[in-house]
């Protein structure tokens, strides 16, 4: 089977999985890159000359079955995704990093780079794959970043991603939020915690529900239980600056939670509380300064 034939077949099989044809086409190329180990440029150049081996054809059939019939996310099949300036291993059931998270994480990096005072100690709670922690550690090599998660699988994957990206200033910590964090004077705390309610979880698509860890997505109290704990205990783990130049607590939230979370920030001595929207114009991140 020639590459072009494989691309046409793959695109037809995946068409109903994605709303935009451009997404279908992009993901078909992405999967063929994995199967052939060709770069995107070489793949395009050899569409009419490259012949799939029998093993590659078997892999193509197997991956299509996993995507279409098992609802397996493409990221888990590929196993390696870009996030900011890094590459990250992704393995089930650890949460797949979302573009919305990448966007606010890179915005935070840019904001901090523009300031004379940058964080020396950073805590990333509910780190998952380590995507946020490693992005910050890579951007600020003079800092120490604690990548914290309650799930051993997440900590193991974070460690693999530390090694993959040759990061030396990120420390994985197996902990229930702050419980085992060995620091009490951080400059910055960030988190993408579970924030879906149980009702919201029921409406989640099968490729998420069947593969990603529900514990990384669902929280009690209408999705707010972990957010509340993070905010309430944050002052005990933050360095109180006399004139802070950046928000010291950043939390990703659900699109309907902003009003409640802003109130929680204010009640726990945070000022300059800001609500930031994502690429779909939904409330996505709350940030504030501890005073």
Protein Blocks (a to p, Z undefined) as FASTA:
>chain_A
ZZklmmmmmmmmmmmmpmblklmmmmmmmmmmmmnopafklmmmmmmmpccdfklmmmmm
mmmmmmmmnopafklmnopacehjbccddddfbdcddfklmmmmmmmmmmmmmpmbdcfb
dcdehklnommmmmmmmmmmmbccddddfbfklmmmmmmmmmmnopakbccdddehjlmm
ccfbdfbdcddddfbdfklmmmpcfklmmmpcfklmbcgehhpmmmmmmmmmmmmmcccd
fbdcbdfbdcdddfklmmmmmmmmmmnopahiacdddfkopafbdcdddZZ
